[in-house]
Amino acid sequence: EGRGGGDHESLHYPEYYERPFHAYSEGNLSYEAAFEQELASRAVGARNFPKYSERGEDVFRGAFDRALAKLGARVNRGGDDGREETVVVDFGCGTGASTRRLAAQFPEADRIVGIDLSPYFVDVGRTLLRLAPSAIEVSDDDDDAPPNGWITAID
């Protein structure tokens, strides 16, 4: 059984998604790749921004946070006054690093949803959220199953 939203073995992924990369013969469809994603991202940040060393990734991601603020990105809380709930969606969330940042940047959102094709990356992301439960709410409700059967979400 696949993780994070159903049996992924019977699903059809885009060809590029199943291609081997780095040391992973199954591409993004493995726990091996998912486990290393956050550490690899930090290593790339340190390499690409040597001035900041181990904070390189935070500096890089922080530039996006500041750009969103500069552009006036904001979220209005819905629901309380009859409006629909406000949902922020992070497409291609991987293990949820950017999803967690969006949750911190937009605490007034009713929901923050991370979506990724890899059930393995999503499963690792959900686990990371369980380890830091104040980041955003994690739902294990089967009613939240992805609509197409292959889009999995950190919610």
N, C-alpha and C positions, 0 to 999 in steps of 0.2 A: 504494500500500500504506500502510495506517495504521501508526503507530508504537506501540511499547510493548505489543505483544501481539496483533497480527493486523490484518486488513483492517477498519477501522472503518466504511468507506463502506457496507457491506452490513448494518450493525447498526442496531438501532432504539434510540435514546436517549430518555429521558423528554423530553417536549415542552419543559419549562422549561429543559432543559440546552442546547437548540439556539437558544433565543431570543437575539436580539442584546442586548448590554448594553455600557454605556460606548461605546467606539469600535469594538467587535468585532462585525461582522455575523454571524459564525458562533458567537457565544457562546463557550463554553469549548473549542470544537473548533478551535483554531488555535494555531499557534506564537506568533503575535503576542501573544495573551492570556497564554500560558504564560511567555514571556520576561519579561513585565512583572510577573508575580505577586509575586515576592519584593521587587522594588523598590517596587511599589505598596503592599505590606503594610507596608514600612518607612515609607513616606510617611504612610500612615494612622496608624501608631503615633505618629509625630512630631506629627501634627496633633491626635490624640485625647489625647495625653499631653504637652502642650507643656513642662511642667516638666522632662521628661527628654529633650526634643529628639530627636536621631537614635537615642537608646536607648529611645524610647517602646515600640516593638514588643517589645524584649527584656524590658522591665519588665512589659508586659501578659502575654506568654507565661510569664514567670517566676512570675507570680501563679498560673497553672495548675500549674506545677511544684511550688510550695509547697503548693498545695491538695491535690495528689495525695499528697505526703509527709505532710501533716497528717492526711489520711484513712487513712494507713497503707498506701498502695499499695506493693506490693513484688512482686518477681519471684524465684522460686526456680529455680535452674538445674536443668534436667531432663537426661535422657539418661545422665549418669554413673552413676547408681545404679539404672538400669532404668526410671526414669520417662520418660514421653514428653517430647520437647523442649518448652521454654517459648517461646511465640511471643507477641509484643506486636503488635497490629494497630492501625494508624492509618487509620480509614475517612475518605474525603474528604481525602486527604493533599495534594492539589494538587501542588506541586513538592517536597514533602518537608520543609519547614521544621520542622513539628511532629514528623515522623518522626525527623529528625536529633536533635531535642531529646529524644525518648523514648529513642533509642539512648544518648545521653549520660547520661540519668537512670537507665536500667535496663541497665547494661553486663552484668549477669549473665544477661540473656535470651539464649536460644540464637539467636533470630532476631527481627528487627524488620521488619514488613511494612507498607508504605504502599499503600493501595488508593485509586484514583480512577477516575472514569468517563472522564476525558480522556486519551487516549493521548499527547497533546501535552504536558500537564502532567507526566505520568509520564516521558516521554522527557527533558524538561528536568531533572526531578528526578534521574534516573539520571546524566545528564551532570554535574550538580552533585556527586553522590557520587563520580564518577570524578575530579573535580578535588580532592576531599577524601576520599581513599580510607580514611582511618582512621575515618571516621564510622560506616559500616556496610558490610557486604559487598554488592557488586552482582552479581547473577546475570544472565547473558545466555543461560542454558540454555533451549532451546526446550521442554524438559520442564516448565518452570515456567509454561507458558502458562495464562492465566486460564480458570477452569472454564466460564463462560458465554459466552466469546468477547468480552465487552464490559467486563468488569472488568479493569482493567490495574493492575499493581502495581510499586512500587519495592521491591525485595527485597534 
